[in-house]
Amino acid sequence: MKGNPKDFGFSTRAIHAGQPPEATTGAVAVPIFQTSTYVHDEFGQHKGFEYARGENPTRAALEANIAALEGGVGATAYASGMAAISALVTLLHSGDRVIASRDMYGGTFRYFSKILDRYGIDFTYVNTADLSALEAAMTPETKMVYIETPTNPLMEITDLAGAAKIAHAHGAVLAVDNTFLSPYLQRPLEHGADLVVHSATKFLNGHSDSMGGLLVAASQEHHDWFVFVQKSAGAILGPMDCFLILRGIKTLGVRMDRHESNTQAIVRLLADHPKVGTILYPGLPAHPGHEIQRRQATGFGGVLTFDVGSTEAAATLLNRVQVLSLAESLGGVESLISHPASMTHASVPKENRDKIGITDGLVRISVGIEDEADLVGDLRQALEAI
Ligand SMILES: Cc1ncc(COP(=O)(O)O)c(C=O)c1O
């Protein structure tokens, strides 16, 4: 691709941005630069690469690619989504306050509440889908608003532009975990967010064969800080994983379309099913965040949550499926089914889970790209066993 990535559509950018043919051979796929250091041409002169914690060409290609897809000035890549979140929070100082979505990935909650709390950073959890609750929670000490939309696993939707306005009015930055939708469906920086984080382990990689985290900044100042943090703290993403995630991103658009059409077929099955209670999926017109999501995203994604009434019923369903696999994680080509209360959200205290609605009967599916009829048939037979 020659020219400015901004002039091209999403999938063209996904395939080409940051990935010109390799200079010495013309290799169309960015090579895996598996090296720890680089030889200098002569004293005081090198090619821009000194030591691989600071610079790696495969990593640089992935970083340029995600920056182009999210519309940021730059991006930094880390060993996992949690490592990217750890880099993000280095913007904070002791005494600062963060307002975070009350329902979020359990590992992020664990990091905030069990580790960062010890460094004098205060975390307040609110339902950010309710902008008046967000506004009411803001104080002069609030330096960051941290949201997931949709949330995990309750699929609550926050109005990004509204949250950005509130954060900025109080001198705070808005950081968004965009893992669930990916930039194909939602680009928070276009709605006023300052920072985007990803668990690239999920939809970006898409094949459940690597881990990674990405942090995209809207401002040069933030990006320069994260480049410094990445090099200094050292939680970098290795070149092999960068290669795998770059390869995954090339098919992101077609995969997301299929994830979503399969999800809609499953929602149709569940909607009429006597064993199924509440279905949480923002694509349903009755979902309270449906209209906001229509406005700020171009789709509803491939994750849904529903209630089957009890731990026993959930266990029966999870043990009976044959095409879906009982596993944590999401965003891969294969469909995964999990029980948030005992798996991804076990680190959230039961009283908090009960308060916000992560019930014992809740089941989450990350819908893969298998044949629609096989997924629907598998779930139908497994639900009958309840
Ligand atoms: C929404 C979300 N953010 C962040 C993470 C953490 O990412 P990782 O597992 O790559 O560290 C996860 C992991 O499941 C997640 O679901």
The ligand as a Gaussian input file, in Angstrom:
#p B3LYP/6-31G(d) Opt

LIG

0 1
 C      -11.985000      -7.187000      28.478000
 C      -10.636000      -7.726000      28.863000
 N       -9.623000      -6.879000      29.104000
 C       -8.405000      -7.305000      29.465000
 C       -8.139000      -8.651000      29.613000
 C       -6.757000      -9.099000      30.020000
 O       -6.054000      -9.545000      28.899000
 P       -4.931000     -10.682000      28.921000
 O       -5.572000     -11.959000      29.338000
 O       -4.400000     -10.669000      27.512000
 O       -3.902000     -10.234000      29.905000
 C       -9.146000      -9.577000      29.353000
 C       -8.873000     -11.027000      29.507000
 O       -9.767000     -11.853000      29.478000
 C      -10.436000      -9.108000      28.977000
 O      -11.468000      -9.946000      28.746000

